Amino acid sequence: MTTSTDSPRQRLRDTIVDAARTRTIAAGWDAVRMGGVATTAGVSRQTVYNEFGSKAGLAEALARREVDRFVGEVRAALLAHGSDVHAGAYAAIERTLTTAAENPLVKAILTSARGGSDELLPYLTTRAEVVLTEASGALIDWAGDHLPGADQAALAFAADTIVRLVVSHIVLPRSPIDQTATALTDLAVRLFSAAARP
């Protein structure tokens, strides 16, 4: 059975968003034109408009996918270490810091924003709360599985605190990623352990 995620229309939309991402990395969102995206995607300009309605609609789809990809990587890193809370927390935090530092789309946006106002930036900054909520949710789900009986309010506060600290170190890094990840992991384990105490 064909699902919505592998339907011809979804594949078409993914191809167009891939093309928009490629052109954004190369030149910044301000320089992206729907016709250029269509050429890169190998479709007509009208097809791009039919799928996304406007450049703003395409920006929304691109921003949404970056969030999904980012949070998906966090979840995968957490789950890869089973019940080892320390290893899972470190993997997720290190992956988050590394991905943020290396993400070419984010780099392109920040670089172009320094020289002026990049039109894509608002679509990503409006996603900040979504990223915080979804990343915290991933931590809560994972910690809840490995710390049965933990106080849910304390667990939610711990997860939110960890995510916000990680984001602050992305914005203003002070130490090498491995050192930052180690320090934040130690703090995360303490917070989760406190939430798990009866």
C-alpha positions in Angstrom: 0.0 0.0 0.0 1.3 3.5 -0.9 1.5 5.8 2.1 1.4 9.6 2.1 5.1 9.7 2.8 6.1 7.9 -0.4 3.3 9.0 -2.7 4.3 10.6 -6.1 3.0 14.0 -4.8 5.2 13.8 -1.7 8.2 12.8 -3.7 7.6 15.8 -6.0 7.3 18.1 -3.0 10.5 16.6 -1.5 12.3 17.2 -4.7 11.3 20.8 -4.8 12.2 21.4 -1.2 15.6 19.7 -1.9 16.1 22.1 -4.8 15.2 25.1 -2.6 17.6 24.0 0.1 20.4 23.6 -2.5 19.9 27.0 -3.9 19.6 28.6 -0.4 22.9 27.1 0.7 24.5 28.4 -2.5 23.2 31.9 -2.6 21.0 32.7 0.4 17.2 32.7 0.5 16.9 36.3 -0.8 18.5 35.2 -4.1 16.2 32.2 -4.5 13.6 32.5 -7.3 10.8 30.1 -7.9 11.9 29.7 -11.5 15.4 28.8 -10.4 14.0 26.2 -7.9 11.9 24.7 -10.7 15.0 24.4 -12.9 17.0 22.7 -10.2 14.1 20.4 -9.4 13.5 19.6 -13.1 9.9 20.7 -13.0 8.0 23.7 -14.3 7.7 27.0 -12.5 3.9 26.5 -12.4 4.4 23.2 -10.7 6.3 24.8 -7.8 3.5 27.4 -7.4 0.9 24.7 -7.6 2.5 22.8 -4.8 3.5 25.6 -2.4 1.4 28.6 -3.5 4.1 31.2 -3.1 7.7 31.7 -2.0 6.5 32.1 1.5 4.8 28.7 1.3 8.0 27.1 0.1 10.0 28.8 2.9 7.5 27.4 5.4 8.0 23.8 4.0 11.8 24.2 4.0 11.8 25.4 7.6 9.5 22.7 8.7 11.7 20.0 7.2 14.8 21.4 8.9 13.0 21.2 12.2 11.8 17.6 11.5 15.3 16.5 10.4 16.9 18.1 13.5 14.5 16.6 16.0 14.7 13.3 14.2 18.4 13.2 14.7 18.0 13.9 18.4 15.5 11.1 18.8 17.8 8.6 16.9 20.8 9.5 19.0 18.8 8.9 22.2 17.4 5.6 21.1 20.7 4.2 19.9 22.0 3.6 23.4 19.1 1.6 25.0 18.9 2.0 28.7 22.3 3.7 29.2 21.0 7.1 30.2 24.4 8.8 30.3 25.4 7.5 26.9 22.1 8.4 25.4 22.1 11.9 26.8 25.7 12.5 25.6 24.9 11.2 22.1 21.9 13.4 21.7 23.6 16.5 23.1 26.8 16.0 21.0 24.8 15.3 17.9 22.7 18.4 18.4 25.8 20.6 18.9 27.6 19.1 15.9 24.6 19.3 13.6 23.9 22.9 14.5 27.6 23.8 13.9 27.7 22.0 10.6 24.3 22.5 9.1 25.0 24.3 5.8 21.5 25.8 5.6 21.7 27.4 9.0 25.2 28.7 8.2 24.0 30.2 4.9 21.1 31.9 6.6 23.2 33.3 9.4 25.9 34.5 6.9 23.4 36.3 4.7 21.6 37.8 7.7 24.8 39.5 8.8 24.8 41.5 5.5 21.1 42.4 5.6 17.7 40.8 6.3 17.3 37.3 4.9 13.7 36.6 4.2 14.0 33.0 5.4 15.2 33.9 8.9 11.7 34.7 10.2 10.4 31.2 9.1 13.2 29.5 11.1 13.0 31.8 14.2 9.2 31.2 14.4 10.1 27.5 14.6 12.2 28.0 17.7 9.4 27.2 20.1 8.5 24.1 18.0 12.1 22.9 18.2 12.2 23.4 21.9 8.9 21.7 22.4 9.7 18.7 20.2 13.2 18.3 21.5 11.9 18.4 25.0 9.2 15.9 24.1 11.8 13.5 22.7 13.8 13.8 26.0 10.7 13.3 28.1 9.6 10.3 26.2 13.0 8.7 26.3 13.7 9.5 30.0 10.3 8.3 30.9 11.0 4.9 29.3 14.2 4.5 31.3 13.2 6.2 34.6 9.9 4.6 35.4 8.1 6.3 38.3 9.9 9.6 37.8 8.0 12.7 38.7 6.5 13.9 35.4 6.6 17.6 36.2 10.2 17.4 37.4 11.1 15.3 34.3 9.5 17.9 32.0 11.3 20.8 33.7 14.6 18.9 33.5 14.1 18.2 29.8 13.2 21.8 29.0 16.1 23.1 31.0 18.6 20.8 29.2 17.2 21.7 25.7 17.4 25.5 26.5 21.0 25.1 27.8 22.0 23.2 24.6 20.5 25.9 22.4 22.3 28.6 24.4 25.6 26.9 23.7 24.7 26.7 20.0 24.1 30.4 19.9 27.2 31.3 22.0 29.7 28.4 22.0 32.5 28.7 24.6 34.3 25.4 24.5 34.9 22.5 22.1 31.8 20.5 21.4 33.0 17.4 23.2 33.8 19.3 26.4 30.4 21.1 26.2 28.6 17.9 25.6 30.3 16.2 28.5 29.5 19.0 30.9 25.8 19.2 29.8 25.4 15.4 29.9 26.6 15.4 33.6 24.1 18.0 34.4 21.4 16.2 32.5 22.0 13.0 34.3 21.8 14.8 37.7 18.5 16.5 36.7 17.0 13.3 35.5 18.2 11.4 38.6 16.6 14.1 40.8 13.3 13.7 38.9 13.5 9.9 39.4 13.8 10.1 43.2 10.7 9.1 45.1 
